[in-house]
Amino acid sequence: MANQFKIMTAVDLSRYSEAIIRYSRWLANELKAEMVMVSVINQRDLDIVQRAMLGYEAFSFPDYLSEQIQERELRMKELFASVESTVTTSCQYLVRQGIPYQEILKAIEKEKPNMLVLGTKGRSNIADVVMGSTARKIYRRSPIPLVIIPAKYHVLP
């Protein structure tokens, strides 16, 4: 279907991701939409690993990155499958590397979803005034409607 409604879900695979996926899957079922799940490996973390492993000949950064991508794809699939649903929803899994909000915006541009679902809290677990820094930056720049799930929101479908 060329004009199928598409929901993009941004997850960092923290403990808050399951609630975001649950809400996204419910929304996709209600709207008969397909899903695209995106997770970004933060460039800051990759830079730290690369610097820490300088001088270790046995360490291969390309192999490390490939393993990280595979692990994230697997974890996204597991989380998606763990959310019970009476309707079969298709889901595409994307793993990017870079600055999270920039990579999510690039994924929006490429995939052309109708809506983005993301959470206000993630891996850092540090309060960033009202919402996390990635959510705040996407809120200010997003070209599509957003559904933002607060970290303490537990009334999920």
Helices and strands as residue ranges (DSSP letters): E 6-10, H 17-31, E 34-42, H 43-52, H 61-82, E 91-98, H 100-111, E 115-119, H 133-141, E 146-149
